Amino acid sequence: MSSKRRKPLPQEPVTLEVTGLGHDGRGIARVDNKVVFVFGGLPGETVRAKYTRVFSRYSEANTVEVIQASPLRIKPLCEHFGVCGGCQMQHLAPSEQIKQKQKFLEELLVQQSKVTPKTWLAPLEGNFKGYRQKARLGVRFVDKKDALLVGFREQGNNKIAMIDSCSVLDERVGNRIGALRDIINTLEGKTTIPQIEVAIGGDEVALVFRHLEPLSENDVMTLTSFCQTYHFSLYLQPAGVESVHKIWPATGMDLCYRLHDQDLTFYFHPLDFTQVNQDINQKMINQALMLLNPKKSETILDLFCGLGNFSLSFARYAKHVVGIEGTEQMVARAKANAQFNQLENVDFHAFDLSKDFSREAWAQTTYDKIVLDPPRCGAQEIVTNISQFKAKEILYISCNPATFARDAAILVHQHGYHLAKVGVMDMFPHTAHVETIGLFQL
C-alpha cells in the first residue's frame, strides 16, 4: 500500500501581497494562482511569511515580518498573541474587526443564501479587554521540558501555549495565570490535572479543577490556600459534570449574574452554558426586547432557552413564555431562576430539539412570537417545521454565521418570512467568532 507524502515545507520566508481577510481572521494572498492563508497578515499589506502547511489546493503561512503595514494595524493587547491561539485578530483595530465580521455575514446571506436584509442594525460593541467571564484552561506537564503549561491551545496546533497572562480574560484570573501555573507545579498530582474551568458571576470567581486521580489532602490544602489568597472559589471535578463539588468557601452565595435593566438575577452551575461577555449580554437582551417588542397579550416560545436568559427577560413584558431546553438539569435551573425572580407566567420543558417535536404538548399550540438561540449547529430541524407554530415574528440569535445563513434561507424561501433586521454583536472581541441577531417577519 502506497502512502501520500506531504511535500516538504519551503524553509525560506516568501514575500506576499495580502488582498483579503478570511472568516477565521487570517489574511488571504495568492502565489501562482494558489491561495495562501496568512496568519498575522491584513488586507493591503506586504509581508514576509513562512509556510506552516502546504496542501494541493491551498497553503498556510505565518507572518514573520511586515514590510508595508495597513493603517488599521495596531499593537496587540497581549504579549502572547501569535503564540497563543485564543485570539486571531488582536493586530486589527477592534472597530475594523466588527466591520469584517459583518462583511462576512453579509456575504453568506446575500451571495450564498440569497437573503437580503431590509435593514442592517448597528453592531453591538462593548469592552474589548478583560471581557471574558468563562473559559477553559488546558493544563499539561511536559516531561521532556520538565515544565508545567497552563493556558489555551497554541496557534495552529493542539499544544498548550506557555502564557503568564491573558488580556481578554477577566483580569482577576487573566493577570494570575502565571501564579496559577506555579502553584499547580507544586502539587503531588500535577500530572493528573488536565484542565481548569473558569466561571465568573458577579463577585464570585470560580475555578473548577478537573483531576483524573484523587488529589492528596496536602494538594487540596495547597489549592484552598491559593484560592483564599486570591479570593477564588475552589471546586473539584473528579469525574463527570455531576461530580463537581465546592471545596471553599463552605458557605456563601452561588455563582450568579445580573441583568440590571430587567432587574433579573440568574444563578448557575460553574459548568453551565452562560454568555461569556455580560456587557454584551445585557445589550443583546435590550436589543432583543426592542426588536420583538413583547406585549401583555402575547405568548412567546423560547427554543434552546438555557437557564432562562431570554425567557425571563421576555416574561417581564409578555402574557406567557414557554421555554424549551435539552436537559432536565438546565430546565430545573431555569425553573429555579423563574421562582427566585417571582415570575409565574413562564413554563419550561426538557426536549432534544434536534428530534421531531410535532407531538409534544408544548408544540400543539400556536405562538405569537418565537425566540431561537441554538448552538453552533443551528436550528435546521426547527426552522424546517416552524410553520406549525404560526408565529408572525421570529428572533434568531446565532453564534455561527454559516448555520444562520442556512436557516435564514429556509425561513425566507420555504416559509415566506423576510429578514427585516439583522446585525452582529461583538461577543468575542479579537477572535473570529461572529454573533448575529436577526428578526424575521411574515
BAMI-380390 format. One record per residue (C-alpha): residue in one letter; residue number from 1; x, y, z. Coordinates in nm, 4 decimals, always signed. Layout:
[pt "a",NUM,[X,Y,Z]]
...
END
This chain:
[pt "m",1,[+0.0000,+0.0000,+0.0000]]
[pt "s",2,[+0.1450,+0.3340,-0.1034]]
[pt "s",3,[+0.1056,+0.6408,+0.1102]]
[pt "k",4,[+0.0994,+1.0021,+0.0001]]
[pt "r",5,[+0.3879,+1.2010,+0.1353]]
[pt "r",6,[+0.3329,+1.5630,+0.2244]]
[pt "k",7,[+0.5621,+1.7920,+0.0303]]
[pt "p",8,[+0.8481,+1.9327,+0.2364]]
[pt "l",9,[+0.7848,+2.2861,+0.3583]]
[pt "p",10,[+0.9814,+2.5658,+0.1962]]
[pt "q",11,[+1.2238,+2.6863,+0.4618]]
[pt "e",12,[+1.2800,+3.0404,+0.3392]]
[pt "p",13,[+1.0140,+3.3084,+0.4038]]
[pt "v",14,[+0.8305,+3.4410,+0.0987]]
[pt "t",15,[+0.7045,+3.7906,+0.0198]]
[pt "l",16,[+0.3248,+3.8059,-0.0085]]
[pt "e",17,[+0.0705,+4.0712,-0.1030]]
[pt "v",18,[-0.2314,+4.0293,+0.1247]]
[pt "t",19,[-0.5526,+4.1153,-0.0601]]
[pt "g",20,[-0.8291,+3.9994,+0.1728]]
[pt "l",21,[-0.9265,+3.8704,+0.5152]]
[pt "g",22,[-1.0734,+3.5240,+0.5705]]
[pt "h",23,[-1.3590,+3.4476,+0.8084]]
[pt "d",24,[-1.1061,+3.2959,+1.0513]]
[pt "g",25,[-0.9103,+3.6208,+1.0768]]
[pt "r",26,[-0.6208,+3.5173,+0.8513]]
[pt "g",27,[-0.5045,+3.7248,+0.5587]]
[pt "i",28,[-0.5561,+3.5951,+0.2049]]
[pt "a",29,[-0.2782,+3.6049,-0.0542]]
[pt "r",30,[-0.2045,+3.4203,-0.3788]]
[pt "v",31,[+0.1082,+3.2531,-0.5104]]
[pt "d",32,[+0.0930,+3.1039,-0.8608]]
[pt "n",33,[-0.2901,+3.1182,-0.8533]]
[pt "k",34,[-0.2976,+2.9225,-0.5265]]
[pt "v",35,[-0.4495,+3.0686,-0.2106]]
[pt "v",36,[-0.2241,+3.1186,+0.0902]]
[pt "f",37,[-0.3880,+3.1855,+0.4277]]
[pt "v",38,[-0.1527,+3.4124,+0.6200]]
[pt "f",39,[-0.1858,+3.4392,+0.9959]]
[pt "g",40,[-0.0981,+3.7928,+1.1073]]
[pt "g",41,[-0.1469,+3.9494,+0.7628]]
[pt "l",42,[-0.4016,+4.2242,+0.6883]]
[pt "p",43,[-0.5538,+4.3408,+0.3583]]
[pt "g",44,[-0.3311,+4.5848,+0.1723]]
[pt "e",45,[-0.0135,+4.4683,+0.3444]]
[pt "t",46,[+0.3103,+4.3338,+0.2065]]
[pt "v",47,[+0.4520,+4.0733,+0.4435]]
[pt "r",48,[+0.7234,+3.8150,+0.4706]]
[pt "a",49,[+0.5716,+3.4864,+0.5773]]
[pt "k",50,[+0.6927,+3.1353,+0.6468]]
[pt "y",51,[+0.4937,+2.8336,+0.5277]]
[pt "t",52,[+0.3485,+2.6115,+0.8014]]
[pt "r",53,[+0.1449,+2.3753,+0.5827]]
[pt "v",54,[+0.1234,+2.3036,+0.2100]]
[pt "f",55,[-0.1772,+2.1300,+0.0564]]
[pt "s",56,[-0.2790,+2.0681,-0.3036]]
[pt "r",57,[-0.5461,+2.3412,-0.3084]]
[pt "y",58,[-0.4101,+2.5934,-0.0593]]
[pt "s",59,[-0.1245,+2.6674,+0.1790]]
[pt "e",60,[-0.0896,+2.8193,+0.5241]]
[pt "a",61,[+0.1763,+3.0570,+0.6498]]
[pt "n",62,[+0.2660,+3.2779,+0.9473]]
[pt "t",63,[+0.3775,+3.6376,+0.9133]]
[pt "v",64,[+0.7358,+3.6881,+1.0290]]
[pt "e",65,[+0.7831,+4.0484,+0.9086]]
[pt "v",66,[+0.5506,+4.3274,+0.7988]]
[pt "i",67,[+0.7153,+4.5174,+0.5121]]
[pt "q",68,[+0.4266,+4.7544,+0.4390]]
[pt "a",69,[+0.1698,+4.7836,+0.7177]]
[pt "s",70,[-0.2008,+4.8542,+0.6940]]
[pt "p",71,[-0.3158,+5.1766,+0.8658]]
[pt "l",72,[-0.5621,+4.9534,+1.0533]]
[pt "r",73,[-0.2844,+4.7527,+1.2156]]
[pt "i",74,[-0.2448,+4.8046,+1.5903]]
[pt "k",75,[-0.0137,+4.6703,+1.8570]]
[pt "p",76,[-0.1714,+4.3537,+2.0032]]
[pt "l",77,[-0.3006,+4.3814,+2.3604]]
[pt "c",78,[-0.1301,+4.0623,+2.4676]]
[pt "e",79,[+0.2378,+3.9740,+2.4586]]
[pt "h",80,[+0.1413,+3.6135,+2.3773]]
[pt "f",81,[-0.0521,+3.6989,+2.0590]]
[pt "g",82,[+0.0688,+3.4819,+1.7728]]
[pt "v",83,[+0.1757,+3.2008,+2.0039]]
[pt "c",84,[-0.1481,+3.1523,+2.1974]]
[pt "g",85,[-0.4367,+3.0542,+1.9704]]
[pt "g",86,[-0.7081,+3.2074,+2.1877]]
[pt "c",87,[-0.7266,+3.5251,+1.9743]]
[pt "q",88,[-0.6830,+3.5636,+1.5997]]
[pt "m",89,[-0.7366,+3.9366,+1.5369]]
[pt "q",90,[-0.5588,+4.1403,+1.8054]]
[pt "h",91,[-0.3454,+4.3069,+1.5373]]
[pt "l",92,[-0.6567,+4.4639,+1.3790]]
[pt "a",93,[-0.8354,+4.7662,+1.5294]]
[pt "p",94,[-1.1497,+4.6495,+1.7169]]
[pt "s",95,[-1.3742,+4.8829,+1.5141]]
[pt "e",96,[-1.2486,+4.7149,+1.1967]]
[pt "q",97,[-1.2815,+4.3655,+1.3425]]
[pt "i",98,[-1.6581,+4.4042,+1.3791]]
[pt "k",99,[-1.6847,+4.5520,+1.0278]]
[pt "q",100,[-1.5096,+4.2463,+0.8876]]
[pt "k",101,[-1.7463,+4.0173,+1.0790]]
[pt "q",102,[-2.0489,+4.1988,+0.9361]]
[pt "k",103,[-1.8983,+4.1764,+0.5886]]
[pt "f",104,[-1.8563,+3.8004,+0.6248]]
[pt "l",105,[-2.2157,+3.7582,+0.7437]]
[pt "e",106,[-2.3428,+3.9733,+0.4562]]
[pt "e",107,[-2.1542,+3.7637,+0.2015]]
[pt "l",108,[-2.3063,+3.4433,+0.3396]]
[pt "l",109,[-2.6598,+3.5831,+0.3475]]
[pt "v",110,[-2.6685,+3.7636,+0.0144]]
[pt "q",111,[-2.4390,+3.5541,-0.2034]]
[pt "q",112,[-2.4897,+3.2047,-0.0619]]
[pt "s",113,[-2.8424,+3.2074,+0.0801]]
[pt "k",114,[-2.9915,+3.4737,-0.1487]]
[pt "v",115,[-3.1377,+3.6548,+0.1517]]
[pt "t",116,[-3.1145,+4.0340,+0.1517]]
[pt "p",117,[-3.1889,+4.2018,+0.4854]]
[pt "k",118,[-3.4174,+4.5039,+0.4771]]
[pt "t",119,[-3.2177,+4.6819,+0.7484]]
[pt "w",120,[-2.8709,+4.6365,+0.8966]]
[pt "l",121,[-2.8572,+4.7102,+1.2682]]
[pt "a",122,[-2.5632,+4.8978,+1.4162]]
[pt "p",123,[-2.3174,+4.6458,+1.5658]]
[pt "l",124,[-2.3334,+4.5876,+1.9405]]
[pt "e",125,[-1.9919,+4.6691,+2.0864]]
[pt "g",126,[-1.8507,+4.6753,+2.4371]]
[pt "n",127,[-1.5316,+4.6186,+2.6298]]
[pt "f",128,[-1.2565,+4.4573,+2.4252]]
[pt "k",129,[-1.0257,+4.3849,+2.7181]]
[pt "g",130,[-1.0936,+4.1664,+3.0237]]
[pt "y",131,[-1.4425,+4.0858,+2.8949]]
[pt "r",132,[-1.4318,+3.7080,+2.9140]]
[pt "q",133,[-1.6020,+3.5579,+3.2189]]
[pt "k",134,[-1.5951,+3.1928,+3.1182]]
[pt "a",135,[-1.3006,+2.9947,+2.9833]]
[pt "r",136,[-1.1376,+2.6538,+2.9849]]
[pt "l",137,[-0.7650,+2.6497,+3.0534]]
[pt "g",138,[-0.5643,+2.3464,+2.9493]]
[pt "v",139,[-0.3050,+2.2036,+3.1903]]
[pt "r",140,[-0.0187,+1.9741,+3.0946]]
[pt "f",141,[+0.3092,+1.8686,+3.2491]]
[pt "v",142,[+0.5716,+1.8098,+2.9776]]
[pt "d",143,[+0.8332,+1.5601,+3.0979]]
[pt "k",144,[+1.0876,+1.6400,+2.8260]]
[pt "k",145,[+1.0878,+2.0076,+2.9209]]
[pt "d",146,[+1.0260,+1.9441,+3.2921]]
[pt "a",147,[+0.7700,+2.2227,+3.2652]]
[pt "l",148,[+0.4062,+2.2722,+3.3515]]
[pt "l",149,[+0.1883,+2.4552,+3.0971]]
[pt "v",150,[-0.1379,+2.6349,+3.1774]]
[pt "g",151,[-0.3252,+2.8208,+2.9064]]
[pt "f",152,[-0.5049,+2.7933,+2.5743]]
[pt "r",153,[-0.4008,+2.5948,+2.2680]]
[pt "e",154,[-0.1160,+2.7282,+2.0591]]
[pt "q",155,[-0.1849,+2.8992,+1.7296]]
[pt "g",156,[-0.2129,+2.6309,+1.4617]]
[pt "n",157,[-0.1794,+2.3185,+1.6781]]
[pt "n",158,[-0.3169,+2.1405,+1.9848]]
[pt "k",159,[-0.0242,+2.2037,+2.2169]]
[pt "i",160,[-0.0835,+2.4215,+2.5210]]
[pt "a",161,[+0.0791,+2.7622,+2.4972]]
[pt "m",162,[+0.3112,+2.8827,+2.7722]]
[pt "i",163,[+0.1474,+3.2062,+2.8886]]
[pt "d",164,[+0.1681,+3.4190,+3.2018]]
[pt "s",165,[-0.1429,+3.6298,+3.1435]]
[pt "c",166,[-0.4480,+3.6738,+2.9211]]
[pt "s",167,[-0.5759,+4.0174,+2.8183]]
[pt "v",168,[-0.9288,+3.9067,+2.7247]]
[pt "l",169,[-0.9969,+3.7109,+3.0454]]
[pt "d",170,[-1.1414,+3.8944,+3.3428]]
[pt "e",171,[-0.8284,+4.0416,+3.4989]]
[pt "r",172,[-0.8919,+3.8669,+3.8316]]
[pt "v",173,[-0.7873,+3.5465,+3.6530]]
[pt "g",174,[-0.6180,+3.6815,+3.3411]]
[pt "n",175,[-0.3423,+3.8512,+3.5406]]
[pt "r",176,[-0.2761,+3.5456,+3.7575]]
[pt "i",177,[-0.2208,+3.2613,+3.5131]]
[pt "g",178,[+0.1488,+3.2576,+3.5982]]
[pt "a",179,[+0.0698,+3.2291,+3.9687]]
[pt "l",180,[-0.1833,+2.9555,+3.8944]]
[pt "r",181,[+0.0780,+2.7619,+3.6977]]
[pt "d",182,[+0.3332,+2.7980,+3.9748]]
[pt "i",183,[+0.1010,+2.6642,+4.2451]]
[pt "i",184,[-0.0111,+2.3650,+4.0353]]
[pt "n",185,[+0.3538,+2.2840,+3.9701]]
[pt "t",186,[+0.3998,+2.2271,+4.3441]]
[pt "l",187,[+0.1218,+1.9646,+4.3645]]
[pt "e",188,[+0.1861,+1.5935,+4.4006]]
[pt "g",189,[-0.0938,+1.5319,+4.1492]]
[pt "k",190,[+0.0088,+1.7945,+3.8939]]
[pt "t",191,[+0.0259,+1.5364,+3.6132]]
[pt "t",192,[-0.3362,+1.4294,+3.6749]]
[pt "i",193,[-0.4974,+1.7738,+3.6221]]
[pt "p",194,[-0.5870,+1.8218,+3.2509]]
[pt "q",195,[-0.7943,+2.1398,+3.2711]]
[pt "i",196,[-0.9345,+2.4221,+3.4806]]
[pt "e",197,[-1.2770,+2.5668,+3.4129]]
[pt "v",198,[-1.3085,+2.9382,+3.4892]]
[pt "a",199,[-1.6576,+3.0688,+3.5670]]
[pt "i",200,[-1.7230,+3.4204,+3.6949]]
[pt "g",201,[-2.0514,+3.5508,+3.8266]]
[pt "g",202,[-2.0537,+3.8932,+3.9836]]
[pt "d",203,[-1.8114,+3.8957,+4.2765]]
[pt "e",204,[-1.7512,+3.5203,+4.2690]]
[pt "v",205,[-1.4630,+3.3796,+4.0656]]
[pt "a",206,[-1.4841,+3.0010,+4.0460]]
[pt "l",207,[-1.2013,+2.7685,+3.9457]]
[pt "v",208,[-1.3032,+2.4091,+3.8734]]
[pt "f",209,[-1.0037,+2.1729,+3.8772]]
[pt "r",210,[-1.0628,+1.8571,+3.6735]]
[pt "h",211,[-0.8476,+1.5738,+3.8137]]
[pt "l",212,[-0.8116,+1.2211,+3.6784]]
[pt "e",213,[-0.6970,+1.0701,+4.0092]]
[pt "p",214,[-0.7862,+1.1617,+4.3696]]
[pt "l",215,[-0.5890,+1.4584,+4.4988]]
[pt "s",216,[-0.3982,+1.4191,+4.8227]]
[pt "e",217,[-0.5080,+1.6064,+5.1318]]
[pt "n",218,[-0.1958,+1.8219,+5.1039]]
[pt "d",219,[-0.2798,+1.9140,+4.7428]]
[pt "v",220,[-0.6343,+2.0126,+4.8371]]
[pt "m",221,[-0.4989,+2.2264,+5.1223]]
[pt "t",222,[-0.2498,+2.3920,+4.8855]]
[pt "l",223,[-0.5223,+2.4773,+4.6312]]
[pt "t",224,[-0.7519,+2.6000,+4.9070]]
[pt "s",225,[-0.4835,+2.8311,+5.0441]]
[pt "f",226,[-0.4152,+2.9647,+4.6938]]
[pt "c",227,[-0.7849,+3.0347,+4.6331]]
[pt "q",228,[-0.8178,+3.2036,+4.9716]]
[pt "t",229,[-0.5253,+3.4323,+4.8882]]
[pt "y",230,[-0.6765,+3.5442,+4.5567]]
[pt "h",231,[-1.0446,+3.5290,+4.6635]]
[pt "f",232,[-1.1321,+3.2473,+4.4257]]
[pt "s",233,[-1.3933,+2.9793,+4.4924]]
[pt "l",234,[-1.2456,+2.6300,+4.4697]]
[pt "y",235,[-1.4327,+2.3453,+4.3027]]
[pt "l",236,[-1.3059,+1.9951,+4.2248]]
[pt "q",237,[-1.4241,+1.7667,+3.9438]]
[pt "p",238,[-1.3054,+1.4039,+3.9812]]
[pt "a",239,[-1.5364,+1.2658,+3.7085]]
[pt "g",240,[-1.8321,+1.3956,+3.5031]]
[pt "v",241,[-2.0296,+1.7165,+3.5437]]
[pt "e",242,[-2.2311,+1.5657,+3.8280]]
[pt "s",243,[-1.9115,+1.5151,+4.0314]]
[pt "v",244,[-1.8319,+1.8877,+4.0575]]
[pt "h",245,[-1.8324,+1.9960,+4.4212]]
[pt "k",246,[-1.7332,+2.3087,+4.6072]]
[pt "i",247,[-1.4409,+2.2918,+4.8492]]
[pt "w",248,[-1.4060,+2.6551,+4.9558]]
[pt "p",249,[-1.5731,+2.8643,+5.0799]]
[pt "a",250,[-1.8078,+2.6221,+5.2530]]
[pt "t",251,[-2.0824,+2.8840,+5.2749]]
[pt "g",252,[-2.1750,+3.1869,+5.0725]]
[pt "m",253,[-2.3708,+3.2725,+4.7605]]
[pt "d",254,[-2.3560,+3.0621,+4.4462]]
[pt "l",255,[-2.2495,+3.1915,+4.1059]]
[pt "c",256,[-2.4946,+3.4369,+3.9525]]
[pt "y",257,[-2.5137,+3.7222,+3.7040]]
[pt "r",258,[-2.7492,+4.0192,+3.6828]]
[pt "l",259,[-2.9451,+4.1809,+3.4044]]
[pt "h",260,[-2.9764,+4.5183,+3.5747]]
[pt "d",261,[-3.2017,+4.6752,+3.3121]]
[pt "q",262,[-3.4588,+4.3971,+3.3633]]
[pt "d",263,[-3.3970,+4.3602,+3.7394]]
[pt "l",264,[-3.3234,+3.9881,+3.6981]]
[pt "t",265,[-3.0776,+3.7576,+3.8727]]
[pt "f",266,[-2.9655,+3.4248,+3.7240]]
[pt "y",267,[-2.7992,+3.1543,+3.9331]]
[pt "f",268,[-2.5860,+2.8981,+3.7522]]
[pt "h",269,[-2.3579,+2.5994,+3.7994]]
[pt "p",270,[-1.9922,+2.6693,+3.7037]]
[pt "l",271,[-2.0134,+2.4280,+3.4075]]
[pt "d",272,[-2.3487,+2.5611,+3.2785]]
[pt "f",273,[-2.3557,+2.7434,+2.9472]]
[pt "t",274,[-2.3778,+3.1181,+3.0040]]
[pt "q",275,[-2.2749,+3.4079,+2.7839]]
[pt "v",276,[-1.9041,+3.4800,+2.8311]]
[pt "n",277,[-1.9446,+3.8567,+2.7875]]
[pt "q",278,[-2.2007,+4.0007,+3.0290]]
[pt "d",279,[-2.1648,+4.3562,+2.8961]]
[pt "i",280,[-2.2744,+4.2414,+2.5502]]
[pt "n",281,[-2.5300,+4.0034,+2.7011]]
[pt "q",282,[-2.7134,+4.2977,+2.8613]]
[pt "k",283,[-2.7038,+4.4940,+2.5352]]
[pt "m",284,[-2.8221,+4.1867,+2.3426]]
[pt "i",285,[-3.1202,+4.1376,+2.5761]]
[pt "n",286,[-3.2126,+4.5055,+2.5433]]
[pt "q",287,[-3.1968,+4.4837,+2.1660]]
[pt "a",288,[-3.3952,+4.1575,+2.1598]]
[pt "l",289,[-3.6729,+4.3218,+2.3607]]
[pt "m",290,[-3.6697,+4.6241,+2.1331]]
[pt "l",291,[-3.6863,+4.4116,+1.8168]]
[pt "l",292,[-3.9517,+4.1618,+1.9247]]
[pt "n",293,[-4.1467,+4.4158,+2.1334]]
[pt "p",294,[-4.3366,+4.1665,+2.3545]]
[pt "k",295,[-4.6867,+4.2671,+2.4651]]
[pt "k",296,[-4.9070,+4.1642,+2.7566]]
[pt "s",297,[-5.1442,+3.9914,+2.5129]]
[pt "e",298,[-4.8754,+3.7702,+2.3542]]
[pt "t",299,[-4.7432,+3.4185,+2.4116]]
[pt "i",300,[-4.3775,+3.3617,+2.3233]]
[pt "l",301,[-4.1874,+3.0376,+2.2591]]
[pt "d",302,[-3.8194,+3.0393,+2.3559]]
[pt "l",303,[-3.6322,+2.7473,+2.1956]]
[pt "f",304,[-3.2867,+2.6485,+2.3309]]
[pt "c",305,[-3.3702,+2.8589,+2.6367]]
[pt "g",306,[-3.0820,+2.7501,+2.8624]]
[pt "l",307,[-3.1246,+2.8739,+3.2178]]
[pt "g",308,[-3.3741,+3.1405,+3.1097]]
[pt "n",309,[-3.1604,+3.4293,+2.9814]]
[pt "f",310,[-3.4205,+3.5313,+2.7202]]
[pt "s",311,[-3.7250,+3.3580,+2.8710]]
[pt "l",312,[-3.7282,+3.5527,+3.1961]]
[pt "s",313,[-3.6469,+3.8789,+3.0196]]
[pt "f",314,[-3.9459,+3.8362,+2.7872]]
[pt "a",315,[-4.1677,+3.7167,+3.0729]]
[pt "r",316,[-4.1336,+4.0634,+3.2245]]
[pt "y",317,[-4.3408,+4.2031,+2.9355]]
[pt "a",318,[-4.5359,+3.9161,+2.7709]]
[pt "k",319,[-4.8540,+3.7351,+2.8726]]
[pt "h",320,[-4.6827,+3.3961,+2.8818]]
[pt "v",321,[-4.3465,+3.2433,+2.7839]]
[pt "v",322,[-4.2699,+2.8759,+2.7165]]
[pt "g",323,[-3.9004,+2.7764,+2.7265]]
[pt "i",324,[-3.7591,+2.4538,+2.5810]]
[pt "e",325,[-3.4120,+2.3169,+2.6624]]
[pt "g",326,[-3.2404,+1.9831,+2.6029]]
[pt "t",327,[-3.1534,+1.8707,+2.9563]]
[pt "e",328,[-3.3515,+1.8289,+3.2747]]
[pt "q",329,[-3.0705,+1.9923,+3.4726]]
[pt "m",330,[-3.0886,+2.3178,+3.2782]]
[pt "v",331,[-3.4685,+2.3163,+3.2901]]
[pt "a",332,[-3.4501,+2.2779,+3.6677]]
[pt "r",333,[-3.2098,+2.5733,+3.6793]]
[pt "a",334,[-3.4439,+2.7842,+3.4631]]
[pt "k",335,[-3.7430,+2.6998,+3.6850]]
[pt "a",336,[-3.5448,+2.7926,+3.9963]]
[pt "n",337,[-3.4436,+3.1245,+3.8392]]
[pt "a",338,[-3.8054,+3.1998,+3.7488]]
[pt "q",339,[-3.9095,+3.1272,+4.1066]]
[pt "f",340,[-3.6296,+3.3392,+4.2527]]
[pt "n",341,[-3.7345,+3.6316,+4.0308]]
[pt "q",342,[-4.1029,+3.5760,+4.1201]]
[pt "l",343,[-4.2128,+3.5162,+3.7607]]
[pt "e",344,[-4.5160,+3.2904,+3.7345]]
[pt "n",345,[-4.6008,+3.3431,+3.3650]]
[pt "v",346,[-4.3222,+3.1181,+3.2300]]
[pt "d",347,[-4.3049,+2.7393,+3.1869]]
[pt "f",348,[-4.0048,+2.5237,+3.0981]]
[pt "h",349,[-3.9852,+2.1793,+2.9348]]
[pt "a",350,[-3.6957,+1.9451,+2.8577]]
[pt "f",351,[-3.6739,+1.8219,+2.4978]]
[pt "d",352,[-3.3986,+1.7431,+2.2457]]
[pt "l",353,[-3.4728,+1.9980,+1.9743]]
[pt "s",354,[-3.2809,+1.8039,+1.7105]]
[pt "k",355,[-3.5678,+1.5485,+1.7228]]
[pt "d",356,[-3.9225,+1.5567,+1.5831]]
[pt "f",357,[-4.1168,+1.7776,+1.8233]]
[pt "s",358,[-4.4544,+1.7792,+1.6474]]
[pt "r",359,[-4.6266,+1.5532,+1.9033]]
[pt "e",360,[-4.5001,+1.7315,+2.2128]]
[pt "a",361,[-4.7708,+1.9004,+2.4212]]
[pt "w",362,[-4.5971,+2.2393,+2.4081]]
[pt "a",363,[-4.5888,+2.2152,+2.0265]]
[pt "q",364,[-4.9647,+2.1627,+1.9977]]
[pt "t",365,[-5.0411,+2.5331,+2.0328]]
[pt "t",366,[-4.9674,+2.8453,+1.8338]]
[pt "y",367,[-4.7379,+3.1281,+1.9438]]
[pt "d",368,[-4.7355,+3.4954,+1.8602]]
[pt "k",369,[-4.3564,+3.5157,+1.8516]]
[pt "i",370,[-4.0569,+3.2805,+1.8720]]
[pt "v",371,[-3.7044,+3.3230,+2.0069]]
[pt "l",372,[-3.4328,+3.0913,+1.8687]]
[pt "d",373,[-3.0879,+3.0755,+2.0294]]
[pt "p",374,[-2.9375,+2.7453,+1.9083]]
[pt "p",375,[-2.5839,+2.6039,+1.9426]]
[pt "r",376,[-2.3326,+2.6260,+1.6567]]
[pt "c",377,[-2.5079,+2.3548,+1.4559]]
[pt "g",378,[-2.8072,+2.5853,+1.4152]]
[pt "a",379,[-3.1784,+2.5035,+1.4161]]
[pt "q",380,[-3.2453,+2.3259,+1.0863]]
[pt "e",381,[-3.4986,+2.0792,+1.2322]]
[pt "i",382,[-3.6869,+2.3643,+1.3974]]
[pt "v",383,[-3.6986,+2.6055,+1.1047]]
[pt "t",384,[-3.7944,+2.3302,+0.8603]]
[pt "n",385,[-4.1108,+2.2639,+1.0624]]
[pt "i",386,[-4.1670,+2.6071,+1.2116]]
[pt "s",387,[-4.4871,+2.6869,+1.0203]]
[pt "q",388,[-4.6945,+2.4776,+1.2623]]
[pt "f",389,[-4.6496,+2.7471,+1.5285]]
[pt "k",390,[-4.7969,+3.0183,+1.3020]]
[pt "a",391,[-4.5708,+3.2818,+1.4580]]
[pt "k",392,[-4.5646,+3.6167,+1.2817]]
[pt "e",393,[-4.2173,+3.7055,+1.4075]]
[pt "i",394,[-3.9035,+3.5038,+1.4827]]
[pt "l",395,[-3.5985,+3.6424,+1.6605]]
[pt "y",396,[-3.2931,+3.4317,+1.5783]]
[pt "i",397,[-2.9726,+3.4678,+1.7820]]
[pt "s",398,[-2.6757,+3.2789,+1.6369]]
[pt "c",399,[-2.3131,+3.2046,+1.7239]]
[pt "n",400,[-2.2388,+3.0634,+1.3745]]
[pt "p",401,[-2.3000,+3.2790,+1.0648]]
[pt "a",402,[-2.2874,+2.9765,+0.8335]]
[pt "t",403,[-2.5776,+2.7952,+1.0010]]
[pt "f",404,[-2.7642,+3.1249,+1.0477]]
[pt "a",405,[-2.7432,+3.1867,+0.6719]]
[pt "r",406,[-2.8554,+2.8285,+0.6000]]
[pt "d",407,[-3.1546,+2.8567,+0.8330]]
[pt "a",408,[-3.2388,+3.2059,+0.7038]]
[pt "a",409,[-3.2709,+3.0609,+0.3539]]
[pt "i",410,[-3.5239,+2.8050,+0.4819]]
[pt "l",411,[-3.7285,+3.0675,+0.6656]]
[pt "v",412,[-3.7329,+3.3032,+0.3661]]
[pt "h",413,[-3.7574,+3.0698,+0.0668]]
[pt "q",414,[-3.9696,+2.7911,+0.2167]]
[pt "h",415,[-4.1866,+2.9657,+0.4762]]
[pt "g",416,[-4.2279,+3.3152,+0.3327]]
[pt "y",417,[-4.0606,+3.5170,+0.6074]]
[pt "h",418,[-3.8412,+3.8147,+0.5249]]
[pt "l",419,[-3.5316,+3.9226,+0.7162]]
[pt "a",420,[-3.6481,+4.2596,+0.8472]]
[pt "k",421,[-3.3443,+4.3463,+1.0575]]
[pt "v",422,[-3.0081,+4.1853,+1.1238]]
[pt "g",423,[-2.6840,+4.2806,+1.2935]]
[pt "v",424,[-2.3668,+4.1470,+1.4500]]
[pt "m",425,[-2.2614,+4.1549,+1.8138]]
[pt "d",426,[-1.9023,+4.1696,+1.9339]]
[pt "m",427,[-1.9424,+3.8989,+2.1982]]
[pt "f",428,[-1.5834,+3.7776,+2.1415]]
[pt "p",429,[-1.3551,+4.0724,+2.0514]]
[pt "h",430,[-1.0163,+3.9804,+1.8980]]
[pt "t",431,[-1.1430,+3.6379,+1.7894]]
[pt "a",432,[-1.3006,+3.5238,+1.4627]]
[pt "h",433,[-1.6304,+3.4326,+1.6352]]
[pt "v",434,[-1.9347,+3.6114,+1.4916]]
[pt "e",435,[-2.2575,+3.6550,+1.6913]]
[pt "t",436,[-2.5721,+3.7506,+1.4994]]
[pt "i",437,[-2.9205,+3.8723,+1.5872]]
[pt "g",438,[-3.1906,+3.8732,+1.3196]]
[pt "l",439,[-3.5638,+3.9494,+1.3125]]
[pt "f",440,[-3.7756,+3.7522,+1.0626]]
[pt "q",441,[-4.1308,+3.8653,+0.9862]]
[pt "l",442,[-4.4177,+3.7320,+0.7758]]
END
